Amino acid sequence: MVVLNVRRRLAYLVGIPFVLGQVAIYAVTVVQGLNQLSPVAVVDKVAQLALVGVLVVLLRRD
């Protein structure tokens, strides 16, 4: 979809809340004690937040 330059804006608009939702769900599971906060998880969540930043930049440029 993005590679073919078709509906790129839609992909960005859907991707931002999707990734933020993953981070939020993980945060809730950590607070509730259902999940553990490990160094790998922290790196993963930082990468996901960086992806959101990239998607926002791409959305503004498009």
All heavy atoms as TSV, in Angstrom:
chain	resi	resn	atom	element	x	y	z
A	1	MET	N	N	0.830	-1.170	0.000
A	1	MET	CA	C	0.000	0.000	0.000
A	1	MET	C	C	0.887	1.250	0.000
A	1	MET	O	O	0.756	2.087	-0.867
A	1	MET	CB	C	-0.911	-0.065	1.227
A	1	MET	CG	C	-1.835	1.091	1.383
A	1	MET	SD	S	-3.224	0.742	2.457
A	1	MET	CE	C	-2.524	1.110	4.037
A	2	VAL	N	N	1.760	1.389	0.997
A	2	VAL	CA	C	2.632	2.560	1.050
A	2	VAL	C	C	3.684	2.482	-0.042
A	2	VAL	O	O	4.020	3.493	-0.660
A	2	VAL	CB	C	3.291	2.682	2.446
A	2	VAL	CG1	C	4.316	3.795	2.480
A	2	VAL	CG2	C	2.235	2.914	3.503
A	3	VAL	N	N	4.188	1.278	-0.308
A	3	VAL	CA	C	5.208	1.102	-1.341
A	3	VAL	C	C	4.656	1.505	-2.702
A	3	VAL	O	O	5.355	2.101	-3.507
A	3	VAL	CB	C	5.699	-0.365	-1.366
A	3	VAL	CG1	C	6.665	-0.589	-2.509
A	3	VAL	CG2	C	6.349	-0.727	-0.042
A	4	LEU	N	N	3.398	1.206	-2.944
A	4	LEU	CA	C	2.781	1.527	-4.225
A	4	LEU	C	C	2.280	2.966	-4.285
A	4	LEU	O	O	1.694	3.375	-5.272
A	4	LEU	CB	C	1.618	0.574	-4.486
A	4	LEU	CG	C	1.967	-0.905	-4.570
A	4	LEU	CD1	C	0.716	-1.742	-4.719
A	4	LEU	CD2	C	2.928	-1.168	-5.716
A	5	ASN	N	N	2.498	3.727	-3.199
A	5	ASN	CA	C	2.079	5.123	-3.128
A	5	ASN	C	C	0.557	5.265	-3.211
A	5	ASN	O	O	0.044	6.224	-3.761
A	5	ASN	CB	C	2.781	5.962	-4.196
A	5	ASN	CG	C	2.819	7.419	-3.828
A	5	ASN	OD1	O	2.642	7.782	-2.672
A	5	ASN	ND2	N	3.050	8.266	-4.813
A	6	VAL	N	N	-0.141	4.271	-2.676
A	6	VAL	CA	C	-1.598	4.285	-2.677
A	6	VAL	C	C	-2.080	4.447	-1.238
A	6	VAL	O	O	-1.699	3.686	-0.361
A	6	VAL	CB	C	-2.152	2.966	-3.261
A	6	VAL	CG1	C	-3.665	2.926	-3.193
A	6	VAL	CG2	C	-1.663	2.779	-4.683
A	7	ARG	N	N	-2.887	5.439	-0.985
A	7	ARG	CA	C	-3.490	5.691	0.324
A	7	ARG	C	C	-2.453	5.805	1.439
A	7	ARG	O	O	-2.617	5.276	2.528
A	7	ARG	CB	C	-4.502	4.605	0.664
A	7	ARG	CG	C	-5.645	4.570	-0.299
A	7	ARG	CD	C	-6.664	3.576	0.126
A	7	ARG	NE	N	-7.731	3.517	-0.855
A	7	ARG	CZ	C	-8.576	2.542	-0.954
A	7	ARG	NH1	N	-8.512	1.527	-0.127
A	7	ARG	NH2	N	-9.515	2.556	-1.861
A	8	ARG	N	N	-1.370	6.480	1.162
A	8	ARG	CA	C	-0.326	6.652	2.172
A	8	ARG	C	C	-0.863	7.410	3.371
A	8	ARG	O	O	-0.595	7.047	4.515
A	8	ARG	CB	C	0.860	7.395	1.572
A	8	ARG	CG	C	1.594	6.588	0.533
A	8	ARG	CD	C	2.630	7.401	-0.154
A	8	ARG	NE	N	3.735	7.622	0.777
A	8	ARG	CZ	C	4.909	8.090	0.398
A	8	ARG	NH1	N	5.135	8.416	-0.850
A	8	ARG	NH2	N	5.860	8.257	1.290
A	9	ARG	N	N	-1.603	8.468	3.129
A	9	ARG	CA	C	-2.140	9.281	4.229
A	9	ARG	C	C	-3.019	8.436	5.144
A	9	ARG	O	O	-2.945	8.539	6.371
A	9	ARG	CB	C	-2.915	10.462	3.650
A	9	ARG	CG	C	-3.406	11.431	4.677
A	9	ARG	CD	C	-3.932	12.711	4.022
A	9	ARG	NE	N	-4.512	13.610	4.973
A	9	ARG	CZ	C	-3.820	14.445	5.751
A	9	ARG	NH1	N	-2.514	14.468	5.655
A	9	ARG	NH2	N	-4.421	15.234	6.598
A	10	LEU	N	N	-3.840	7.576	4.559
A	10	LEU	CA	C	-4.697	6.693	5.350
A	10	LEU	C	C	-3.851	5.743	6.197
A	10	LEU	O	O	-4.167	5.500	7.367
A	10	LEU	CB	C	-5.635	5.900	4.435
A	10	LEU	CG	C	-6.557	4.898	5.121
A	10	LEU	CD1	C	-7.489	5.605	6.095
A	10	LEU	CD2	C	-7.333	4.111	4.085
A	11	ALA	N	N	-2.783	5.223	5.632
A	11	ALA	CA	C	-1.902	4.323	6.385
A	11	ALA	C	C	-1.292	5.044	7.579
A	11	ALA	O	O	-1.197	4.483	8.677
A	11	ALA	CB	C	-0.805	3.779	5.478
A	12	TYR	N	N	-0.891	6.290	7.392
A	12	TYR	CA	C	-0.338	7.070	8.497
A	12	TYR	C	C	-1.409	7.329	9.551
A	12	TYR	O	O	-1.153	7.196	10.752
A	12	TYR	CB	C	0.221	8.408	8.013
A	12	TYR	CG	C	1.263	8.311	6.923
A	12	TYR	CD1	C	1.393	9.325	5.978
A	12	TYR	CD2	C	2.111	7.224	6.810
A	12	TYR	CE1	C	2.342	9.265	4.976
A	12	TYR	CE2	C	3.066	7.143	5.809
A	12	TYR	CZ	C	3.181	8.168	4.895
A	12	TYR	OH	O	4.118	8.096	3.902
A	13	LEU	N	N	-2.600	7.705	9.109
A	13	LEU	CA	C	-3.689	8.021	10.041
A	13	LEU	C	C	-4.138	6.802	10.845
A	13	LEU	O	O	-4.547	6.928	11.996
A	13	LEU	CB	C	-4.881	8.609	9.281
A	13	LEU	CG	C	-4.721	10.043	8.799
A	13	LEU	CD1	C	-5.867	10.424	7.872
A	13	LEU	CD2	C	-4.646	10.995	9.972
A	14	VAL	N	N	-4.079	5.633	10.250
A	14	VAL	CA	C	-4.456	4.408	10.952
A	14	VAL	C	C	-3.294	3.927	11.830
A	14	VAL	O	O	-3.507	3.427	12.935
A	14	VAL	CB	C	-4.877	3.314	9.945
A	14	VAL	CG1	C	-5.043	1.969	10.622
A	14	VAL	CG2	C	-6.162	3.711	9.239
A	15	GLY	N	N	-2.086	4.102	11.360
A	15	GLY	CA	C	-0.916	3.611	12.084
A	15	GLY	C	C	-0.668	4.318	13.401
A	15	GLY	O	O	-0.257	3.692	14.386
A	16	ILE	N	N	-0.909	5.610	13.453
A	16	ILE	CA	C	-0.632	6.378	14.669
A	16	ILE	C	C	-1.472	5.884	15.854
A	16	ILE	O	O	-0.913	5.511	16.890
A	16	ILE	CB	C	-0.804	7.888	14.420
A	16	ILE	CG1	C	0.279	8.373	13.463
A	16	ILE	CG2	C	-0.774	8.661	15.725
A	16	ILE	CD1	C	0.055	9.764	12.909
A	17	PRO	N	N	-2.798	5.841	15.748
A	17	PRO	CA	C	-3.568	5.355	16.906
A	17	PRO	C	C	-3.351	3.867	17.186
A	17	PRO	O	O	-3.427	3.427	18.334
A	17	PRO	CB	C	-5.019	5.648	16.542
A	17	PRO	CG	C	-5.040	5.872	15.092
A	17	PRO	CD	C	-3.673	6.321	14.690
A	18	PHE	N	N	-3.046	3.093	16.156
A	18	PHE	CA	C	-2.796	1.662	16.349
A	18	PHE	C	C	-1.577	1.446	17.242
A	18	PHE	O	O	-1.627	0.694	18.223
A	18	PHE	CB	C	-2.617	0.962	15.000
A	18	PHE	CG	C	-2.302	-0.498	15.125
A	18	PHE	CD1	C	-3.296	-1.405	15.429
A	18	PHE	CD2	C	-1.011	-0.960	14.949
A	18	PHE	CE1	C	-3.013	-2.759	15.557
A	18	PHE	CE2	C	-0.713	-2.310	15.074
A	18	PHE	CZ	C	-1.712	-3.210	15.374
A	19	VAL	N	N	-0.478	2.117	16.914
A	19	VAL	CA	C	0.747	1.960	17.693
A	19	VAL	C	C	0.577	2.560	19.088
A	19	VAL	O	O	1.011	1.969	20.080
A	19	VAL	CB	C	1.952	2.584	16.952
A	19	VAL	CG1	C	3.195	2.540	17.806
A	19	VAL	CG2	C	2.196	1.860	15.638
A	20	LEU	N	N	-0.064	3.721	19.179
A	20	LEU	CA	C	-0.313	4.313	20.492
A	20	LEU	C	C	-1.198	3.405	21.345
A	20	LEU	O	O	-1.015	3.312	22.561
A	20	LEU	CB	C	-0.947	5.694	20.345
A	20	LEU	CG	C	-0.018	6.800	19.852
A	20	LEU	CD1	C	-0.799	8.094	19.643
A	20	LEU	CD2	C	1.132	7.009	20.808
A	21	GLY	N	N	-2.132	2.730	20.714
A	21	GLY	CA	C	-2.981	1.779	21.434
A	21	GLY	C	C	-2.179	0.617	21.992
A	21	GLY	O	O	-2.418	0.170	23.123
A	22	GLN	N	N	-1.217	0.124	21.228
A	22	GLN	CA	C	-0.360	-0.958	21.707
A	22	GLN	C	C	0.439	-0.524	22.928
A	22	GLN	O	O	0.565	-1.270	23.904
A	22	GLN	CB	C	0.594	-1.411	20.613
A	22	GLN	CG	C	-0.073	-2.169	19.503
A	22	GLN	CD	C	0.927	-2.579	18.427
A	22	GLN	OE1	O	1.928	-1.904	18.212
A	22	GLN	NE2	N	0.666	-3.691	17.778
A	23	VAL	N	N	0.982	0.691	22.874
A	23	VAL	CA	C	1.759	1.211	24.002
A	23	VAL	C	C	0.859	1.378	25.218
A	23	VAL	O	O	1.241	1.010	26.340
A	23	VAL	CB	C	2.450	2.540	23.620
A	23	VAL	CG1	C	3.129	3.162	24.825
A	23	VAL	CG2	C	3.458	2.321	22.498
A	24	ALA	N	N	-0.328	1.908	25.017
A	24	ALA	CA	C	-1.254	2.119	26.134
A	24	ALA	C	C	-1.686	0.794	26.762
A	24	ALA	O	O	-1.726	0.670	27.996
A	24	ALA	CB	C	-2.475	2.900	25.657
A	25	ILE	N	N	-2.003	-0.178	25.950
A	25	ILE	CA	C	-2.419	-1.487	26.472
A	25	ILE	C	C	-1.282	-2.119	27.265
A	25	ILE	O	O	-1.497	-2.681	28.344
A	25	ILE	CB	C	-2.888	-2.407	25.332
A	25	ILE	CG1	C	-4.222	-1.916	24.793
A	25	ILE	CG2	C	-2.989	-3.858	25.802
A	25	ILE	CD1	C	-4.655	-2.594	23.511
A	26	TYR	N	N	-0.073	-2.006	26.761
A	26	TYR	CA	C	1.072	-2.551	27.487
A	26	TYR	C	C	1.240	-1.842	28.823
A	26	TYR	O	O	1.468	-2.483	29.855
A	26	TYR	CB	C	2.350	-2.434	26.654
A	26	TYR	CG	C	3.547	-3.010	27.378
A	26	TYR	CD1	C	3.741	-4.385	27.439
A	26	TYR	CD2	C	4.449	-2.185	28.029
A	26	TYR	CE1	C	4.810	-4.916	28.118
A	26	TYR	CE2	C	5.526	-2.713	28.712
A	26	TYR	CZ	C	5.704	-4.078	28.755
A	26	TYR	OH	O	6.769	-4.604	29.432
A	27	ALA	N	N	1.113	-0.515	28.823
A	27	ALA	CA	C	1.271	0.251	30.059
A	27	ALA	C	C	0.219	-0.172	31.090
A	27	ALA	O	O	0.525	-0.325	32.282
A	27	ALA	CB	C	1.168	1.739	29.775
A	28	VAL	N	N	-0.993	-0.377	30.647
A	28	VAL	CA	C	-2.064	-0.800	31.564
A	28	VAL	C	C	-1.763	-2.179	32.132
A	28	VAL	O	O	-1.945	-2.422	33.332
A	28	VAL	CB	C	-3.432	-0.786	30.844
A	28	VAL	CG1	C	-4.498	-1.489	31.669
A	28	VAL	CG2	C	-3.844	0.637	30.524
A	29	THR	N	N	-1.266	-3.096	31.308
A	29	THR	CA	C	-0.961	-4.441	31.807
A	29	THR	C	C	0.202	-4.426	32.795
A	29	THR	O	O	0.228	-5.220	33.723
A	29	THR	CB	C	-0.663	-5.419	30.663
A	29	THR	OG1	O	0.479	-4.982	29.935
A	29	THR	CG2	C	-1.855	-5.570	29.735
A	30	VAL	N	N	1.146	-3.500	32.609
A	30	VAL	CA	C	2.249	-3.386	33.564
A	30	VAL	C	C	1.731	-2.846	34.897
A	30	VAL	O	O	2.071	-3.363	35.959
A	30	VAL	CB	C	3.381	-2.488	33.003
A	30	VAL	CG1	C	4.382	-2.129	34.089
A	30	VAL	CG2	C	4.085	-3.174	31.851
A	31	VAL	N	N	0.889	-1.826	34.845
A	31	VAL	CA	C	0.343	-1.233	36.069
A	31	VAL	C	C	-0.499	-2.257	36.833
A	31	VAL	O	O	-0.460	-2.315	38.064
A	31	VAL	CB	C	-0.483	0.034	35.733
A	31	VAL	CG1	C	-1.278	0.500	36.932
A	31	VAL	CG2	C	0.429	1.133	35.218
A	32	GLN	N	N	-1.232	-3.081	36.106
A	32	GLN	CA	C	-2.088	-4.080	36.752
A	32	GLN	C	C	-1.310	-5.307	37.218
A	32	GLN	O	O	-1.873	-6.191	37.847
A	32	GLN	CB	C	-3.193	-4.524	35.800
A	32	GLN	CG	C	-4.206	-3.445	35.530
A	32	GLN	CD	C	-5.284	-3.903	34.571
A	32	GLN	OE1	O	-5.160	-4.930	33.901
A	32	GLN	NE2	N	-6.357	-3.145	34.484
A	33	GLY	N	N	-0.035	-5.369	36.889
A	33	GLY	CA	C	0.783	-6.506	37.304
A	33	GLY	C	C	0.662	-7.717	36.410
A	33	GLY	O	O	1.125	-8.803	36.752
A	34	LEU	N	N	0.041	-7.563	35.254
A	34	LEU	CA	C	-0.113	-8.678	34.317
A	34	LEU	C	C	1.108	-8.845	33.413
A	34	LEU	O	O	1.250	-9.858	32.731
A	34	LEU	CB	C	-1.357	-8.466	33.443
A	34	LEU	CG	C	-2.672	-8.335	34.198
A	34	LEU	CD1	C	-3.797	-7.965	33.249
A	34	LEU	CD2	C	-2.990	-9.617	34.936
A	35	ASN	N	N	1.959	-7.848	33.393
A	35	ASN	CA	C	3.131	-7.843	32.528
A	35	ASN	C	C	4.290	-7.261	33.322
A	35	ASN	O	O	4.085	-6.497	34.257
A	35	ASN	CB	C	2.865	-6.994	31.287
A	35	ASN	CG	C	3.361	-7.637	30.028
A	35	ASN	OD1	O	4.284	-8.434	30.059
A	35	ASN	ND2	N	2.758	-7.283	28.914
A	36	GLN	N	N	5.514	-7.610	32.920
A	36	GLN	CA	C	6.689	-7.081	33.594
A	36	GLN	C	C	7.387	-6.066	32.704
A	36	GLN	O	O	7.411	-6.205	31.482
A	36	GLN	CB	C	7.663	-8.195	33.934
A	36	GLN	CG	C	7.170	-9.126	35.014
A	36	GLN	CD	C	8.205	-10.166	35.353
A	36	GLN	OE1	O	9.050	-10.499	34.540
A	36	GLN	NE2	N	8.133	-10.685	36.571
A	37	LEU	N	N	7.961	-5.077	33.345
A	37	LEU	CA	C	8.714	-4.056	32.642
A	37	LEU	C	C	10.166	-4.509	32.564
A	37	LEU	O	O	10.887	-4.502	33.548
A	37	LEU	CB	C	8.605	-2.723	33.378
A	37	LEU	CG	C	9.129	-1.497	32.662
A	37	LEU	CD1	C	8.369	-1.286	31.361
A	37	LEU	CD2	C	8.975	-0.272	33.544
A	38	SER	N	N	10.584	-4.933	31.378
A	38	SER	CA	C	11.947	-5.404	31.179
A	38	SER	C	C	12.698	-4.421	30.283
A	38	SER	O	O	12.078	-3.601	29.597
A	38	SER	CB	C	11.931	-6.787	30.532
A	38	SER	OG	O	11.468	-6.699	29.196
A	39	PRO	N	N	14.019	-4.491	30.267
A	39	PRO	CA	C	14.786	-3.608	29.379
A	39	PRO	C	C	14.402	-3.774	27.900
A	39	PRO	O	O	14.346	-2.798	27.155
A	39	PRO	CB	C	16.235	-4.021	29.621
A	39	PRO	CG	C	16.241	-4.613	30.989
A	39	PRO	CD	C	14.897	-5.265	31.143
A	40	VAL	N	N	14.127	-4.979	27.502
A	40	VAL	CA	C	13.733	-5.234	26.108
A	40	VAL	C	C	12.402	-4.565	25.815
A	40	VAL	O	O	12.207	-3.958	24.751
A	40	VAL	CB	C	13.661	-6.750	25.828
A	40	VAL	CG1	C	13.101	-7.029	24.448
A	40	VAL	CG2	C	15.028	-7.389	25.990
A	41	ALA	N	N	11.480	-4.638	26.761
A	41	ALA	CA	C	10.171	-4.011	26.577
A	41	ALA	C	C	10.305	-2.498	26.502
A	41	ALA	O	O	9.620	-1.852	25.706
A	41	ALA	CB	C	9.239	-4.408	27.710
A	42	VAL	N	N	11.177	-1.930	27.310
A	42	VAL	CA	C	11.381	-0.484	27.280
A	42	VAL	C	C	11.928	-0.054	25.925
A	42	VAL	O	O	11.450	0.920	25.331
A	42	VAL	CB	C	12.315	-0.040	28.426
A	42	VAL	CG1	C	12.709	1.415	28.267
A	42	VAL	CG2	C	11.659	-0.276	29.767
A	43	VAL	N	N	12.899	-0.787	25.410
A	43	VAL	CA	C	13.456	-0.471	24.089
A	43	VAL	C	C	12.380	-0.592	23.016
A	43	VAL	O	O	12.277	0.250	22.122
A	43	VAL	CB	C	14.660	-1.393	23.770
A	43	VAL	CG1	C	15.094	-1.260	22.329
A	43	VAL	CG2	C	15.819	-1.082	24.713
A	44	ASP	N	N	11.552	-1.620	23.124
A	44	ASP	CA	C	10.468	-1.817	22.167
A	44	ASP	C	C	9.481	-0.653	22.199
A	44	ASP	O	O	9.077	-0.138	21.144
A	44	ASP	CB	C	9.736	-3.126	22.474
A	44	ASP	CG	C	8.559	-3.358	21.559
A	44	ASP	OD1	O	8.732	-3.305	20.328
A	44	ASP	OD2	O	7.443	-3.584	22.077
A	45	LYS	N	N	9.101	-0.216	23.384
A	45	LYS	CA	C	8.137	0.882	23.494
A	45	LYS	C	C	8.741	2.199	23.025
A	45	LYS	O	O	8.046	3.020	22.416
A	45	LYS	CB	C	7.609	1.014	24.925
A	45	LYS	CG	C	6.844	-0.213	25.389
A	45	LYS	CD	C	5.788	-0.650	24.392
A	45	LYS	CE	C	5.421	-2.089	24.544
A	45	LYS	NZ	N	4.749	-2.667	23.393
A	46	VAL	N	N	10.018	2.420	23.281
A	46	VAL	CA	C	10.688	3.624	22.770
A	46	VAL	C	C	10.700	3.593	21.246
A	46	VAL	O	O	10.444	4.608	20.592
A	46	VAL	CB	C	12.119	3.745	23.346
A	46	VAL	CG1	C	12.916	4.817	22.626
A	46	VAL	CG2	C	12.058	4.039	24.835
A	47	ALA	N	N	10.967	2.425	20.670
A	47	ALA	CA	C	10.952	2.296	19.209
A	47	ALA	C	C	9.553	2.553	18.666
A	47	ALA	O	O	9.399	3.188	17.609
A	47	ALA	CB	C	11.434	0.905	18.801
A	48	GLN	N	N	8.537	2.077	19.356
A	48	GLN	CA	C	7.171	2.313	18.904
A	48	GLN	C	C	6.818	3.798	18.967
A	48	GLN	O	O	6.165	4.318	18.059
A	48	GLN	CB	C	6.172	1.495	19.730
A	48	GLN	CG	C	6.178	0.029	19.377
A	48	GLN	CD	C	5.169	-0.756	20.184
A	48	GLN	OE1	O	4.943	-0.494	21.361
A	48	GLN	NE2	N	4.552	-1.742	19.538
A	49	LEU	N	N	7.250	4.470	20.007
A	49	LEU	CA	C	6.987	5.910	20.100
A	49	LEU	C	C	7.757	6.673	19.030
A	49	LEU	O	O	7.254	7.667	18.495
A	49	LEU	CB	C	7.319	6.414	21.503
A	49	LEU	CG	C	6.395	5.896	22.602
A	49	LEU	CD1	C	6.888	6.341	23.965
A	49	LEU	CD2	C	4.960	6.331	22.372
A	50	ALA	N	N	8.953	6.203	18.697
A	50	ALA	CA	C	9.709	6.821	17.597
A	50	ALA	C	C	8.968	6.620	16.275
A	50	ALA	O	O	8.932	7.522	15.429
A	50	ALA	CB	C	11.113	6.232	17.523
A	51	LEU	N	N	8.377	5.440	16.092
A	51	LEU	CA	C	7.587	5.178	14.891
A	51	LEU	C	C	6.410	6.138	14.799
A	51	LEU	O	O	6.109	6.655	13.718
A	51	LEU	CB	C	7.087	3.734	14.883
A	51	LEU	CG	C	6.094	3.362	13.782
A	51	LEU	CD1	C	6.707	3.553	12.405
A	51	LEU	CD2	C	5.604	1.942	13.966
A	52	VAL	N	N	5.760	6.396	15.914
A	52	VAL	CA	C	4.659	7.363	15.919
A	52	VAL	C	C	5.170	8.727	15.488
A	52	VAL	O	O	4.536	9.422	14.687
A	52	VAL	CB	C	3.978	7.437	17.307
A	52	VAL	CG1	C	3.021	8.617	17.388
A	52	VAL	CG2	C	3.250	6.142	17.600
A	53	GLY	N	N	6.342	9.119	15.991
A	53	GLY	CA	C	6.936	10.392	15.588
A	53	GLY	C	C	7.199	10.450	14.095
A	53	GLY	O	O	6.904	11.461	13.436
A	54	VAL	N	N	7.724	9.373	13.548
A	54	VAL	CA	C	7.981	9.315	12.102
A	54	VAL	C	C	6.671	9.401	11.326
A	54	VAL	O	O	6.582	10.112	10.319
A	54	VAL	CB	C	8.749	8.022	11.741
A	54	VAL	CG1	C	8.793	7.804	10.245
A	54	VAL	CG2	C	10.154	8.067	12.321
A	55	LEU	N	N	5.654	8.692	11.784
A	55	LEU	CA	C	4.364	8.731	11.097
A	55	LEU	C	C	3.749	10.122	11.130
A	55	LEU	O	O	3.156	10.570	10.142
A	55	LEU	CB	C	3.400	7.709	11.707
A	55	LEU	CG	C	3.725	6.240	11.442
A	55	LEU	CD1	C	2.793	5.339	12.242
A	55	LEU	CD2	C	3.664	5.915	9.968
A	56	VAL	N	N	3.905	10.825	12.249
A	56	VAL	CA	C	3.382	12.192	12.346
A	56	VAL	C	C	4.119	13.100	11.363
A	56	VAL	O	O	3.497	13.906	10.662
A	56	VAL	CB	C	3.494	12.726	13.795
A	56	VAL	CG1	C	3.246	14.210	13.853
A	56	VAL	CG2	C	2.523	11.978	14.697
A	57	VAL	N	N	5.433	12.966	11.297
A	57	VAL	CA	C	6.217	13.772	10.350
A	57	VAL	C	C	5.796	13.478	8.915
A	57	VAL	O	O	5.590	14.395	8.112
A	57	VAL	CB	C	7.726	13.542	10.551
A	57	VAL	CG1	C	8.534	14.143	9.411
A	57	VAL	CG2	C	8.178	14.102	11.879
A	58	LEU	N	N	5.658	12.207	8.588
A	58	LEU	CA	C	5.234	11.840	7.234
A	58	LEU	C	C	3.836	12.345	6.928
A	58	LEU	O	O	3.561	12.771	5.799
A	58	LEU	CB	C	5.305	10.316	7.066
A	58	LEU	CG	C	6.699	9.717	7.013
A	58	LEU	CD1	C	6.627	8.196	7.043
A	58	LEU	CD2	C	7.460	10.194	5.779
A	59	LEU	N	N	2.967	12.283	7.905
A	59	LEU	CA	C	1.595	12.772	7.715
A	59	LEU	C	C	1.590	14.268	7.424
A	59	LEU	O	O	0.862	14.734	6.552
A	59	LEU	CB	C	0.748	12.468	8.955
A	59	LEU	CG	C	-0.715	12.854	8.909
A	59	LEU	CD1	C	-1.426	12.079	7.803
A	59	LEU	CD2	C	-1.367	12.566	10.248
A	60	ARG	N	N	2.406	15.012	8.140
A	60	ARG	CA	C	2.472	16.462	7.913
A	60	ARG	C	C	3.097	16.803	6.566
A	60	ARG	O	O	2.752	17.820	5.967
A	60	ARG	CB	C	3.249	17.125	9.033
A	60	ARG	CG	C	2.488	17.158	10.324
A	60	ARG	CD	C	3.231	17.918	11.373
A	60	ARG	NE	N	2.453	17.964	12.605
A	60	ARG	CZ	C	2.756	18.741	13.607
A	60	ARG	NH1	N	3.823	19.516	13.560
A	60	ARG	NH2	N	2.009	18.737	14.680
A	61	ARG	N	N	4.029	15.979	6.115
A	61	ARG	CA	C	4.692	16.234	4.834
A	61	ARG	C	C	3.825	15.869	3.653
A	61	ARG	O	O	3.991	16.401	2.554
A	61	ARG	CB	C	5.998	15.447	4.750
A	61	ARG	CG	C	7.078	16.020	5.629
A	61	ARG	CD	C	8.332	15.204	5.573
A	61	ARG	NE	N	8.801	15.032	4.213
A	61	ARG	CZ	C	9.724	14.167	3.838
A	61	ARG	NH1	N	10.295	13.392	4.744
A	61	ARG	NH2	N	10.107	14.066	2.589
A	62	ASP	N	N	2.920	14.930	3.852
A	62	ASP	CA	C	2.110	14.409	2.747
A	62	ASP	C	C	1.006	15.361	2.339
A	62	ASP	O	O	0.380	16.056	2.984
A	62	ASP	CB	C	1.518	13.059	3.137
A	62	ASP	CG	C	1.065	12.280	1.930
A	62	ASP	OD1	O	1.638	12.457	0.852
A	62	ASP	OD2	O	0.136	11.470	2.084
